[in-house]
Amino acid sequence: MFDIAAYLDRIGLAEAPAPSVEGLGRLQRAHRRAIPFENLDIPLGYGISLEPDAIFAKLVTRRRGGYCFEQNSLYGAALTTLGFTSRPLLARVWLGAEGVPPRTHTLNLVTIDGEAWIADAGFGGSYVPPMRLVGGAETETDDGARHRLHFDPDHGWTLERRGRYDLTDGRGPDSAEWYTQCSFSTEEVAPIDLELSNHWTATRPNTRFTTRCIVSLAPPGGFLALTDRTLTISGNGTERIDIDGPAQWRTLLENAFGITLTAEEVARLPLF
């Protein structure tokens, strides 16, 4: 059984939202503002489990974060428990890609009153709002960024963003033009498909998730991004802190993201 009370407490909601469009938005904003995106269990050598109990214990009980396969699995379970109709999708992330990227991202497809919506609480590069899945849909988030959807005959549904570069994890282009974040199809995704994509993402050598230490959070109107030894704090302005050593890194991790690692764990990370 999914402990919805513990989940809502983790994301700071006093009551369960209704299974409506407004409720979907409230839940996703609260989730992304409270639970950090992070990949630290990969460089720590713990691996990434997609067992529901393991995800809940990590992200809710132990108050850690996780990356998309963990985040959107937890979010999807909460949606189902709250009465939403939800299922996972797989996506390609185009930021920094050379050629066609693999399907290394997952998000949720939610049906409300017969209409399909995408709901993604696990995109680490910026905040992505829930959007109705229809060509030409466009919306603005509280950080001033705009998002839009269109259907591409080669790669399926495509989500684009236009907004401040510093309100991302640094992978968006430094321009005011639209750029592609991800593309996806709505075909059924089986649990083994998620296992396969998660395994590739967590283990393939020389990728972003197996060579870097990544943490992010999307507070109202801003963005926090920790990439290796640099913490970027964005809002009305942008501040970058270059971290000098493991003690400072551990302190900033806890103060900025609420993640507590032991000194021994931080020493094992490929940072200093």
Backbone as a ProteinNet text record, in pm:
[ID]
protein_1_A
[PRIMARY]
MFDIAAYLDRIGLAEAPAPSVEGLGRLQRAHRRAIPFENLDIPLGYGISLEPDAIFAKLVTRRRGGYCFEQNSLYGAALTTLGFTSRPLLARVWLGAEGVPPRTHTLNLVTIDGEAWIADAGFGGSYVPPMRLVGGAETETDDGARHRLHFDPDHGWTLERRGRYDLTDGRGPDSAEWYTQCSFSTEEVAPIDLELSNHWTATRPNTRFTTRCIVSLAPPGGFLALTDRTLTISGNGTERIDIDGPAQWRTLLENAFGITLTAEEVARLPLF
[TERTIARY]
84.2	0	88.2	52.4	127.6	87.1	184.4	157.2	143.8	22.3	1.1	21.9	-8.9	10.4	157.9	244.5	388	440.7	391.4	432.7	391.4	267.3	221	299	332.4	414.8	552.8	607.9	740.9	741	632.2	630.6	562.4	523.4	473.5	330.1	246.6	105.1	24.4	-59.4	-137.5	-256	-302.4	-415.7	-397.4	-463.8	-452.5	-525.8	-463.6	-534.1	-634.4	-737.7	-838.1	-778.2	-830.6	-780.5	-831.8	-781.8	-823.9	-699.2	-719.6	-607	-538.2	-615.6	-556.6	-482.7	-540.1	-474.3	-345.3	-343.1	-221	-109.6	-141.9	-41.6	11	-79.4	-37.5	56.6	21	101.4	240	245.3	374.6	464.4	409.4	491.6	548.5	464.5	510.4	618.4	599.6	698.2	833.3	832.8	959.8	1028.9	953.4	1014.5	1071.6	1024.6	1063.2	1165.2	1155.6	1239.3	1345.9	1472.7	1577.8	1593.3	1626.8	1675.4	1822.2	1862.2	2004.3	2039.4	2166.3	2215.9	2323.2	2335	2453.2	2471.4	2365.2	2381.4	2458.1	2466	2543.8	2693.7	2749.7	2892.9	2927.2	2829.8	2855	2858.4	2812.8	2816.4	2698.6	2594.3	2478	2383.5	2389.1	2295.4	2158.8	2070.9	1937.1	1833.6	1761.4	1653.4	1521.7	1443.3	1309	1200.5	1237.3	1137.1	1061.1	928.8	851.6	886.4	905.2	937.6	1074	1169.2	1302.9	1298.5	1221.9	1209.5	1144.7	1037	967.7	1059.6	1132.1	1222.1	1329.9	1381.4	1488.9	1438.6	1335.3	1294.7	1204	1125.6	1032	1085.7	1109.9	1149.1	1286	1383.9	1520.6	1543.8	1445.3	1448.4	1568.1	1599.2	1696.4	1623.6	1697.2	1637.6	1657	1634.2	1653.9	1647.8	1675.6	1663	1531.9	1511.8	1376.9	1305.6	1376.6	1309.2	1256	1325.4	1278.1	1169.2	1195.3	1102.6	964.8	961.9	832.4	763.5	838.4	774.9	700.5	767	703.1	583.7	602.8	496.8	379.1	408.6	302.3	222.2	291.3	220.2	130.8	180	98	-24	-4.7	-116.6	-225.3	-183.4	-279.4	-352.6	-279.8	-340.8	-443.4	-418.7	-508.4	-626.3	-633.5	-748.9	-726.4	-603.5	-572	-552.3	-572.4	-537.7	-402.7	-301.5	-165.3	-89.1	0	91	221.4	330.9	460.2	479.8	563.4	611.8	764.7	826.7	971.5	1002.1	1112.1	1145	1293.7	1324.3	1462.4	1492.1	1605.1	1646.6	1748.4	1716.7	1797.4	1902.8	1905.6	2001.9	2144.1	2226.7	2365.3	2383	2277.4	2286	2360.2	2433.5	2495.6	2425.7	2350.2	2267.7	2141	2072.7	1948.1	1981.8	1935	1967.5	1880.8	1926.1	1845.9	1730.5	1639.7	1526.8	1571.9	1625	1680.2	1600.9	1479.6	1396.6	1257.2	1192.8	1053.5	970.1	846.1	748.5	614.9	511.9	380.3	277.6	192.7	77.2	-44.9	-115.1	-228.6	-353.9	-461.4	-588.3	-686.1	-735.1	-829.4	-948.9	-1066.3	-1189.6	-1174.1	-1110.5	-1095.7	-984	-909.5	-800	-665.5	-568.1	-434.7	-347	-271.3	-175.9	-42.3	67.6	196.9	230.4	287.7	319.9	458.1	553.9	693.9	753.7	766.6	829.7	976.7	1029.9	1165.8	1258	1228.4	1321.5	1418.3	1544.4	1640.3	1694.8	1675.2	1739.4	1668.5	1539.1	1460.5	1324.1	1234.9	1100.3	1012.7	948.5	857.9	716.1	624.7	489	405.2	295.8	199.7	143.9	126.3	74.9	-23.9	-131.7	-226.1	-156.7	-172.9	-103.5	-182.2	-156.3	-220.6	-123.3	-117.8	-27.2	-53.6	53.7	40.8	19.3	5.2	-9.8	112.9	90.8	199.8	164.4	264.1	240.1	363.8	344.2	454.8	464.2	586.4	608.4	647.6	651	674.5	817.9	906.5	1041.2	1049.8	935.9	931.3	957.8	989.6	1014.9	883.4	889.1	773.7	804.2	700.4	711.4	602.7	632.1	530.7	549.7	440.5	438.4	402	466.8	422.8	457	396.2	419.8	513.7	624.5	725.8	708.1	700.1	674.7	786.2	908.1	1019.7	1035.3	1012	1042.8	922.9	805.1	685.5	664.9	597.2	569.4	700.1	709.5	832.6	801.4	876.6	861.3	976.2	941.6	1042.4	1034.3	1146.2	1153.5	1217.4	1173.9	1238.7	1240	1358.1	1366.3	1509.7	1527	1660	1749	1867.1	1966.2	2007.8	2017.9	2067.2	1963.2	1839.2	1736.8	1723.4	1834.8	1845.4	1972.5	2000.9	2125	2243.3	2225.2	2335.5	2338.4	2245	2247.4	2163.7	2079.9	2004	2092.4	2059.7	2141	2127.2	2231	2230.7	2172.7	2040.6	1973.8	1827	1757.7	1614.3	1530.4	1594.1	1522.7	1464	1364	1309.1	1411.7	1419.3	1505.4	1434.7	1473.7	1407.9	1466.2	1377.9	1420.8	1409.2	1292.4	1275.6	1169	1167.1	1062.7	1017.8	893.2	838.8	720.6	686	564.2	472.1	349.7	251.9	227	314.6	296.9	309.7	249.3	253.1	397.2	431	563.7	547.6	613.4	608.1	715.7	698.3	800.9	939.8	950.3	1081.7	1145.4	1064.1	1118.1	1185.3	1120.8	1179	1305.7	1304.2	1423.3	1540.9	1512.3	1617.7	1675.9	1589.5	1637.2	1709.6	1658.1	1723.3	1861.8	1873.7	2003.2	2104.8	2063.5	2154.2	2197.8	2102.1	2131.1	2224.5	2207.7	2284.6	2420.3	2445.7	2568.7	2655.2	2602	2682.8	2800	2922.7	3038.9	3034.4	3097.5	3122.8	2996.4	2891.1	2772	2760.3	2665.5	2644.9	2620.4	2541.2	2503.5	2607.9	2701.6	2804.6	2939.7	2948.3	3075.4	3064.3	2941.8	2925.3	2838.1	2850.4	2764.6	2665.2	2535.4	2433.5	2321.1	2286.2	2173	2102.8	1968.8	1897.5	1765.6	1712.6	1585.5	1524.1	1391.8	1323.4	1235.3	1293.7	1211.5	1132.7	1032.2	950.2	1034.4	1018.8	1083.1	1232.2	1290.3	1435.4	1478.3	1607.7	1663.5	1794.1	1814	1939.1	2000.2	2126	2192.9	2332	2358.9	2491.6	2545.5	2648.5	2711.9	2858.9	2894.5	3028.8	3063.7	3157.4	3203.6	3152.9	3046.7	2991.7	2843.9	2807.7	2668.1	2620.9	2511.9	2453.9	2318.9	2302.7	2178.7	2119.2	2003	1942.7	1805.6	1775.2	1645.4	1639	1634.6	1642.8	1778.9	1880.2	2014.2	2072	2201.1	2266.5	2395.2	2411.2	2533.1	2592.1	2724.3	2793.2	2897.7	2896.1	2989.7	3076.9	3206.7	3301	3342	3320.8	3336.6	3481.1	3540.2	3683.7	3719.8	3630.8	3667.3	3546.8	3567.7	3455.4	3369.3	3427.3	3346.9	3249.4	3296.6	3208.7	3103.6	3142.9	3048.3	2937.8	2973.1	2874.8	2779.8	2832.4	2749.5	2651.5	2699.4	2612	2506.1	2542.9	2445.3	2330.6	2362.9	2259.1	2180.3	2249.1	2180.8	2094.2	2142.2	2069.7	1963.7	1991.2	1903.6	1844.1	1887.2	1834.6	1882.1	1990.4	2043.7	2162.2	2157.6	2265.6	2341.6	2470.1	2560.9	2665.6	2719	2827.1	2955.1	3049.3	3178.4	3246.9	3229	3289.6	3228.2	3097.5	3033.3	3081.5	3089.7	3138	3280.9	3362.7	3501.5	3508.6	3406.8	3405.4	3361.9	3300.3	3256.8	3376.8	3373.5	3488.8	3493.2	3519.1	3509.6	3641	3712.2	3829.8	3953.9
-119.6	0	125.3	222.2	346.7	437.3	480.8	566	710.6	746.7	879.2	989.4	963.1	1065.8	1100.2	999.4	1024.6	1097.6	1061	1129.6	1276.1	1303.8	1442.9	1524	1463.8	1531.6	1561.6	1467.3	1486.8	1605.2	1625.1	1733.6	1859.5	1857.5	1978.2	2015	1916.9	1944.5	1897.7	1985.3	1952.5	1861.8	1864.1	1780.5	1729.6	1620.2	1559.5	1642.2	1672.3	1744.8	1655	1715.6	1641.2	1593.2	1482.5	1433.2	1517.3	1638.9	1736.9	1800.5	1883.5	1954.4	2042.9	2113.7	2199.9	2115.3	2002.3	1914.9	1856.8	1823.8	1773.2	1876.3	2001.9	2107.6	2129.6	2129.9	2148.6	2037.8	1914.3	1800.7	1804.2	1832.5	1831.6	1944.1	2063.9	2174.7	2141.5	2087.7	2055.5	1948.2	1847.4	1738.8	1792.3	1869.2	1915.8	2017.4	2090.4	2187.6	2121.8	2001	1937.6	1825.4	1747.1	1627.6	1653.5	1659.7	1693	1586.3	1632.5	1544.3	1516.7	1390.2	1360.5	1219.2	1201.8	1072.9	1013.8	1060.8	1031.8	884.2	804.3	661.7	590.3	652.1	590.6	602.2	722.7	727.6	665.5	657.1	590.5	438.3	387.1	243.8	167.2	236.9	169.4	116.1	175.9	139.2	202	187.3	247.4	136.2	117.3	18.2	83.4	12.6	59.7	-14.3	-91.3	-152.9	-42.5	-44	64.4	89	-16.2	1.4	67.8	32.6	91.6	239.7	274.9	415.6	496.2	443.4	515	532.9	427.1	436.2	540.6	549	643.3	787.5	812.5	949.5	1008.1	922.7	972.8	950.7	826.1	795.8	853.5	831.5	879.4	1020.6	1076.6	1215.6	1243.1	1144.9	1164.2	1213.5	1226.6	1254.9	1135.7	1157	1052.2	1110.8	1027.4	1079.3	1030.3	1054	1047.3	915.6	802.7	673.7	655.2	708.6	702.9	807.4	930.4	1040.8	1014.6	979.4	965.4	833.8	735.1	615.6	650.6	724.6	768	858	954.5	1048.3	975.3	879.9	803.9	722.2	662.5	586.1	676.7	796.9	892.4	934.2	958.9	997.4	889.8	764.9	655.1	644.1	657.6	649.2	759.7	876.1	990.1	989.1	886.4	873.6	919.1	960	993.4	865	874.3	766.6	800.8	720.3	755	631.4	650.4	543.9	606.1	529.3	586.3	591.7	685.9	696.4	699.4	668.5	682.3	793.9	865.8	983.2	988.7	1062.7	1094.1	1236.8	1258.6	1392.9	1443.7	1558.7	1609	1710.2	1750.7	1850.8	1795.7	1859.7	1817.2	1689	1639.4	1510.3	1524	1419.4	1406.5	1291.5	1324	1223.1	1199.3	1090.3	1058.6	998.8	1059.9	1007.9	887.3	803.6	689.2	733.5	640.3	669.4	651.8	758.6	753.7	839.9	875.9	957.8	898.8	912.6	870.2	984.3	989.9	1086.3	1015.1	1082.4	1021	1079.3	992.2	1033.2	1021	1131.9	1136.1	1172.3	1098.3	1126.3	1186.9	1306.5	1377.6	1419.2	1371.8	1403	1375.4	1263.4	1221.3	1288.7	1380.1	1450.3	1403.5	1390.4	1344	1462.7	1444.5	1543.3	1474.5	1547.3	1495.9	1557.3	1476	1518.8	1463.6	1553.2	1513.1	1579.5	1503	1554	1516.2	1457.8	1406.3	1456.4	1573.8	1631.6	1720.8	1680.5	1749.1	1878.7	1906.2	2023.1	2153.4	2149.7	2271.1	2224.2	2319.7	2279.2	2265.7	2150.4	2125	2114.8	2201.3	2198.4	2088.9	2046.7	1960	2033.1	1959.1	2019	1925.1	1983.2	1903.8	1857	1729	1670	1697.1	1814.4	1855.8	1945.5	1931.2	2012.1	2160.2	2237.8	2381	2422.3	2327.6	2364.3	2441.4	2547	2632.3	2685.2	2693	2741.4	2810.4	2889.8	2961.9	2919.9	2904	2868.8	2993.4	2978.6	3098.2	3149.2	3077.7	3130.7	3209.3	3227	3305.8	3226.3	3097.9	3015.6	2974.6	2954	2904.5	2764.7	2681.3	2547.5	2528	2449.2	2420	2278.4	2223.3	2088.3	2091.3	2005.8	1982.8	1839.1	1790	1651.9	1650.3	1578.4	1565.3	1428.8	1422.3	1293.7	1191.4	1236.4	1144.2	1098.4	1188.7	1157.4	1168.4	1191.3	1192.6	1325.3	1320.6	1442.2	1506.8	1636.8	1710.5	1825.4	1831.7	1938.5	2036.4	2163.9	2268	2368.1	2435.1	2536.6	2662.8	2776.4	2904.3	2982.2	3021	3091.8	3114.9	3172.1	3207.4	3083.7	3096.1	2988.1	2953.6	3055.9	3030.7	2962.8	2950.9	2881.2	2736.4	2679.7	2538.9	2485	2357.2	2298.7	2327.2	2418.3	2459.7	2393.5	2304.4	2235.3	2305	2399.6	2472.9	2574.1	2611.7	2709.9	2848.7	2927.5	3063.7	3157.4	3145.9	3227.9	3238.6	3322.8	3341	3257.1	3162.9	3081.9	2956	2901	2772.9	2663	2567.7	2451.4	2327.3	2212.5	2086.9	2029.8	1999	1929.9	1779	1731.9	1586.8	1556.1	1430	1381.7	1244.6	1209.7	1086.3	1039.4	912.1	857.9	815.3	783	745.1	594.5	516.8	371.7	317.8	203.6	141.5	108.4	135.3	106.2	1.3	-112.8	-219.8	-197.4	-254.4	-240.5	-281	-384.5	-427.4	-322.6	-242.6	-133.7	-29.1	2.3	96.3	39.1	-89.6	-153.5	-145.1	-171.4	-167.3	-27.6	72.8	210.3	258.5	223.1	261.4	198.8	71.8	3.9	69.5	99.5	164.1	300.4	377.7	512.7	511.8	414.2	410.6	343.3	273.9	194.7	221.1	281.1	295.9	391.2	349.1	435.3	564.2	667.3	793.7	870.4	856.9	937.6	1039.3	1128.7	1232.7	1173.8	1067.7	1014.9	921.8	873.5	786.5	856.2	982.5	1054.3	1181.5	1222.7	1347.6	1327.3	1419.8	1423.7	1537.7	1505.8	1600.4	1607.4	1729.3	1751.5	1878.7	1880.9	2004.6	2009.5	2130.7	2155.2	2278.6	2285.4	2396.2	2471.6	2558.1	2640.4	2744	2808.6	2905.4	3013.9	3027.6	3135	3122.1	3007.9	2995.6	2854.3	2829	2697.8	2682.7	2564.3	2528.7	2412.2	2425.3	2318.5	2296.8	2175.3	2135.5	2035.4	2075.5	1988.2	1975	1856.9	1830.7	1929.2	2020.7	2108.9	2252.1	2273.1	2407.7	2409.2	2497.5	2519	2648.4	2641.1	2757.8	2786.6	2909.2	2953.1	3061.6	3034.8	3128.1	3171.8	3297.7	3355.4	3491.4	3597.5	3733.1	3757.6	3694.5	3698.2	3558.5	3548.9	3418.2	3425.5	3328.7	3318.1	3179.3	3175.2	3047.7	3033.8	2919.1	2890.8	2773.8	2797.5	2689.9	2628.7	2500	2432	2385.3	2418.2	2397	2257.2	2191.4	2062.6	1982.6	1857.6	1768.7	1816.8	1881.6	1928.3	2036.5	2132.4	2237.7	2178.3	2082.8	2018.8	1949.2	1877.2	1805.5	1903.7	2015.2	2114.9	2179.8	2217.4	2279.8	2181.8	2054.6	1953.6	1946.9	1950.4	1942.7	2072.9	2185.6	2314	2351.9	2325.1	2367.1	2265.6	2135.3	2032.5	1939.4	1951.6	1866.1	1722.7	1697.2	1561.6	1544.9	1443.2	1417	1292.1	1308.9	1197.5	1196.9	1081.1	1075.5	1130.5	1167.3	1214.4	1106.3	980.6	870.1	858.9	878.7	872.5	985.5	1106.5	1218.6	1194.6	1134.2	1105.4	1005.8	921.8	822.8	879.3	997.4	1058.3	1110.3	1103.2	1146	1298	1368.2	1513.8	1582.4	1534.5	1607.9	1517.3
0	0	0	-83.1	-91.2	24.6	103.7	220.2	173.9	133.2	74.8	178.5	305.6	408.2	423.3	423.2	435.3	312.1	194	71.2	73.2	108.6	112.2	215.1	328.6	427.2	370.2	294.3	233.7	138.5	63.7	-34.3	19.3	146.9	210.9	179.6	146	123	243.3	294.8	414.4	383.4	258.2	221.4	79.9	50	-81.7	-186.4	-299	-404.3	-475.2	-529.7	-605.4	-737.1	-792.8	-921.9	-1038.2	-1044.9	-1144.5	-1205.9	-1305.6	-1367	-1264	-1184.1	-1081.4	-977.6	-939.5	-843.5	-897	-1025.7	-1088.7	-1080.8	-1112	-1104.8	-964.8	-866.3	-727.1	-682.5	-714.7	-671.4	-734.8	-864.8	-933.1	-884.1	-865.8	-815.2	-677.6	-591	-456.5	-459.3	-541.1	-551.8	-598.6	-706.1	-764.4	-675	-595	-503.7	-378.4	-346.5	-220.4	-236.8	-344	-357.7	-463.9	-425.3	-522.4	-630.4	-748	-853.5	-823.3	-823	-797.4	-842.7	-877.8	-925.4	-834.8	-710.1	-628.7	-596.6	-598	-571.4	-682.2	-800.7	-908.3	-880.2	-862.5	-829.6	-695	-605	-476.8	-489.6	-603.8	-626.5	-571.1	-527.5	-470.9	-578.3	-696.4	-801	-779.4	-878.7	-876.2	-884.4	-777.2	-774.1	-813.4	-893.6	-928.7	-852.1	-750.9	-665.9	-591.2	-596.7	-534.8	-388	-310.8	-169.2	-151.4	-238	-228.7	-264.4	-366.6	-405.3	-293.6	-236.6	-129.4	-9.3	27.6	142.6	119.9	-1.2	-31	-37.8	-120.3	-148	-40.5	25.5	125.9	266.6	303.4	440.9	474.4	386.4	412.6	360.9	292.3	246.2	155.2	71.9	-34.1	-158.3	-268.1	-396.8	-488.4	-615.7	-713.9	-853.1	-954.2	-1090.2	-1151.1	-1281.4	-1338.1	-1314.1	-1324	-1309.3	-1167.7	-1069.5	-931.4	-907.1	-948.7	-922.8	-983.4	-1111.3	-1177	-1144.4	-1095.6	-1041.4	-912.4	-823.3	-699.2	-728.2	-815.8	-852.7	-916.2	-1005.1	-1069	-969.7	-871.1	-768.1	-685	-654.2	-579.2	-660.9	-789.9	-875.9	-876.3	-892.4	-894.1	-761.2	-651.7	-518.9	-498.2	-556.5	-539.6	-637.4	-721.9	-810.4	-952.8	-987.4	-1125.7	-1207	-1337.4	-1429.7	-1490.9	-1460.9	-1497.7	-1544.3	-1641.1	-1682.9	-1732.9	-1730.6	-1769.8	-1920.6	-1963	-2100.2	-2096.7	-2209.4	-2223.7	-2322.9	-2297.9	-2378.7	-2411.2	-2515.7	-2553.2	-2507.9	-2442.1	-2402.1	-2504.3	-2566.1	-2676.3	-2633.2	-2507.8	-2463.5	-2474.5	-2555.3	-2571.3	-2649	-2712.7	-2781.9	-2914.4	-2948.4	-3079.7	-3151.1	-3252.9	-3316.1	-3235.7	-3264.8	-3194.8	-3058.5	-2950.8	-2817.6	-2782	-2687.7	-2643.9	-2555.2	-2527.4	-2439.2	-2294	-2238.8	-2102.8	-2005.1	-2042.8	-1954.9	-1949.5	-1835.1	-1822.2	-1765.5	-1805.4	-1755.6	-1747.2	-1703.9	-1686.2	-1783	-1833.9	-1912.7	-1823	-1801.8	-1710.9	-1789.8	-1768.5	-1836.2	-1736.5	-1767.7	-1681.9	-1766.2	-1730.6	-1804.5	-1953.7	-1985.6	-2123.5	-2200.4	-2136.9	-2203.8	-2148.8	-2238.6	-2200.9	-2161.6	-2053.6	-2004.3	-1979.9	-2000.4	-1958.2	-1823	-1736.8	-1601.1	-1567.1	-1543.2	-1528.2	-1405.3	-1297.3	-1176.1	-1169.8	-1277.9	-1272.5	-1381.4	-1439.3	-1536.5	-1460.6	-1456.4	-1370.6	-1423.9	-1553.5	-1612.3	-1589.9	-1560.3	-1536	-1485.5	-1456	-1416.6	-1540	-1555.5	-1666.6	-1611.4	-1650.7	-1594.9	-1658.6	-1593.3	-1661.9	-1784.1	-1893	-2015.7	-2081.9	-2134.2	-2211.3	-2338.5	-2369.7	-2484.2	-2611.2	-2666.8	-2790.9	-2865.4	-2997.1	-3076	-3058.7	-3036.1	-3016.8	-2873.8	-2780.6	-2640	-2594.1	-2517.4	-2470.9	-2332.7	-2246.1	-2110.6	-2057.1	-1951.7	-1888.3	-1742.4	-1692.7	-1553.1	-1474.5	-1340.4	-1257.8	-1264.3	-1334.2	-1357	-1487.4	-1555.5	-1678.4	-1805.2	-1791.8	-1910.1	-1975.7	-2106.6	-2179.5	-2233.4	-2239.3	-2292.5	-2397.1	-2499.9	-2600.1	-2654.2	-2704.7	-2758.9	-2906.8	-2984.1	-3121.4	-3158.5	-3263.5	-3305.6	-3424.6	-3407.5	-3512.1	-3578.5	-3711.8	-3777.3	-3756.6	-3726.4	-3707.7	-3563.4	-3467.6	-3328.3	-3233.8	-3287.3	-3203.7	-3133.1	-3020.3	-2944.9	-2898.8	-2917.1	-2887.1	-2793.1	-2682.6	-2584	-2598.4	-2618.8	-2635.6	-2520.5	-2495.5	-2390.3	-2445.3	-2393.5	-2419.8	-2290	-2243	-2116.1	-2075.2	-1958.5	-1910.8	-1897.4	-1951.2	-1948	-1806.1	-1719.4	-1584.3	-1495.8	-1543.4	-1467.7	-1514.5	-1561.3	-1598	-1534.1	-1560.6	-1510.1	-1601.8	-1696.5	-1783.1	-1918.6	-1946.3	-2076	-2182.1	-2144.6	-2244.5	-2314.6	-2438.1	-2510	-2448.5	-2461.9	-2408.8	-2513.7	-2532.9	-2633.5	-2596.9	-2669.8	-2645.2	-2741.6	-2810.3	-2908.6	-2843.4	-2910	-2866.8	-2888.9	-2797.5	-2817	-2763.9	-2816.5	-2781.4	-2653.3	-2558.1	-2436.4	-2453	-2495.1	-2507.9	-2611.3	-2653.7	-2743.4	-2693.6	-2723.8	-2669.2	-2752.9	-2735.5	-2794.5	-2681.5	-2716	-2613.2	-2610.4	-2672.1	-2670.4	-2527.8	-2503.3	-2371.2	-2332.4	-2207.5	-2153.6	-2044.2	-2061.4	-1962.8	-1856.4	-1736.8	-1633	-1680.2	-1765.4	-1811.6	-1902	-1973.2	-2054.5	-1965.7	-1853.5	-1758.3	-1696.9	-1663.3	-1607.3	-1705.3	-1831.2	-1932.7	-1947.4	-1960.3	-1976.4	-1851.7	-1734.8	-1610.1	-1599.3	-1634	-1626	-1719.4	-1842.8	-1938.3	-1884.5	-1836	-1788.5	-1667.8	-1580.5	-1455.7	-1468.4	-1580.6	-1588.5	-1710.6	-1815.1	-1936.2	-1910.2	-1942.2	-1916.5	-1998.2	-1942	-2012.2	-2049.3	-1967	-1987.3	-1874.2	-1889	-1788.1	-1649.8	-1643.3	-1512.8	-1452.3	-1530.8	-1475.7	-1460.2	-1498.3	-1484.5	-1400.2	-1365.5	-1292.7	-1169.8	-1075.7	-956.9	-977.3	-981.1	-1024.4	-921.5	-882	-791.8	-838.4	-835.4	-867.2	-791.9	-780.9	-714.6	-779.8	-782.5	-849.4	-751	-666.6	-576.7	-656.7	-595.7	-669.4	-736.6	-868.3	-942.3	-958.8	-923	-932.1	-961.3	-945.7	-972.5	-896.7	-837	-770.4	-845.9	-882.7	-956.4	-898.8	-856.3	-810.8	-911.7	-983.2	-1080.8	-1043.7	-997.8	-947.3	-836.5	-858.1	-750.2	-763	-844.2	-861	-824.5	-733	-696.3	-761.3	-838.1	-902.3	-839	-788.7	-725.9	-814.7	-874.4	-969.3	-921.4	-943	-909.2	-973.7	-892.3	-947.3	-1011.1	-957.1	-1013.2	-1008.4	-1036.9	-1036.9	-956.8	-866.5	-786.9	-808.8	-830.5	-845.8	-736	-672.8	-564.6	-606.4	-617.1	-644	-510.9	-497.3	-369.1	-352.8	-237.7	-217.2	-169.8	-96.3	-40.7	2.3	42.4	75.4	191.3	290.4	403.2	358.7	278.7	227.6	134.9	50.5	-41.9	35.4	138.8	220.2	289.2	340.2	407	310.1	190.9	91.7	42.8	29.3	-11.8	87.8	215.4	317.6	328.1	325.6	343.7	223.6	102.4	-17	-61	-36.7	-91.7	13.5	137.3	242.8	235.6	163.1	148.5	242.9	325	418.8	377	348.6	324.9	434.8	464.9	562.5	500.6	586.5	537.1	453.8	492.8	419.2	279.2	269.2	138.1	49.1	101	19.9	-26.3	58.8	21.1	-94.8	-107.9	-216.2	-351.1	-349.2	-474	-552.1	-685.7	-767.9	-785	-673.3	-675	-640.1	-540	-489.4	-488.2
[MASK]
++++++++++++++++++++++++++++++++++++++++++++++++++++++++++++++++++++++++++++++++++++++++++++++++++++++++++++++++++++++++++++++++++++++++++++++++++++++++++++++++++++++++++++++++++++++++++++++++++++++++++++++++++++++++++++++++++++++++++++++++++++++++++++++++++++++++++++++++

